[in-house]
Amino acid sequence: MTWDVLINRDAADILDKVNNFINTGGFSGLPEILLGQMPRHRLNPKLEKDINKFRRLLAMRYRVTPATVKNWLDGRETLSNREQVKEVGMALDMTETDLNAFLCQMKYRPLYEKNPMDGACIMVITKYSTVKVTEKLSKYRAAAKRAKRLLHIRSKKGADRATPARVNMQVIRRELDQVMTNDDFFHWVESKCYLLTTFSKDERTSWEIMNFVRLFLGNETTHSMWVNDRVSANVRNLLYDLNEDAPSWAKGLRNRFICFGLLRNFTATDIDDLLKIKGLPLVSEPESGFDAVLLEVIQKAHFRYPYEFPLLLRALEKIRHIEVGSGAYIPGGIGVAATLTRKAFYSERAECYKKRLRDATQFFNDYKNTPLSEEERVFAENATDDCCVADYAVEVLSRILELESEKSESGDNGILTAADVREIKEFLEVMKTIASIK
């Protein structure tokens, strides 16, 4: 067996698995999510009369026509922005936990207390849980509008041009939990406006992302690795991008995170950990044909070769240096509280990696002590160096595009939709842009 034969076989096998996944209803789009809310309203999603009741109920609460809701349920239209997703979730009387899950399913970041629009949503959901849903929505819109206007006036004066002050999010949440009414919320926003923002930096600060990333970069800084030709200039630029507080809705941010994970031979679990920091949709919970293909590619690579074992060893070695007091991996100029926060972050990572290391060690030993199959031998000869998961992913995804194109030219229906094919092409372009894979 040759490498090309293996790639062809893997591409065809992955498409078959994705086809089965699609045919068994593996995705949860807007129609499935909305219909899944019907039992909470004592309605049966299998009965047409109950679906009609649900359609009228949601239309009345959200103040749209029943025809609009019907289009959502039929999959002909979708929710166009994050605010609309939040308000539909509130119209369905979702809890804060349910609404966060709904936002993630619709590929938006979860609620974030430092954003006053989200703070208003949290306050209304928790403090007005017993009032009518229509009244709850009205209170949210009023609170959010006043808060946004206040911050807009402040930005006109130039006060919001500087980076918002860093603050412990537990403190923000604790104070927000004490707000009881719309007026209280407005006064709280007014007193804390120097900590809040409605602009692009409405996500967690970058330290958590960079601390996570540094676990997998060796002992040098990103700059010194580039100067010494140990990492390509494009990868260096990618890491600098990660160090910025880019909002989770920034175009291509999720793909850049996934590309970095593939370049470092991450498992799907590690890529998920990185995506969770920004509240982005997880690789392990596919929401499209592209997501399902990508997950299969990652799993197949790690099934063939024990990449996880050296990955975890390197991460634990880096954490060990931090725990014994070496400040080498903690950026200079930070306070004692920030240093302790970072060490707590690494300590939590260490516990997680130690648990995973047991299974990874067993897989590594079995791989070394068991004769390789022909597929494993070919894979080991071609894809066991640095960045090899990325190399393998590029070749398999490219072959999948060729197979889908061949089906289209012959008049057969492809397994992937036009949107899935477009996403794969965009992802490959991102890989080429940031990788010059070395």
Order of alpha helices (4+ residues) and beta strands (2+ residues): alpha-alpha-alpha-alpha-alpha-alpha-alpha-alpha-alpha-alpha-alpha-alpha-alpha-alpha-alpha-alpha-alpha-alpha-alpha-alpha-alpha
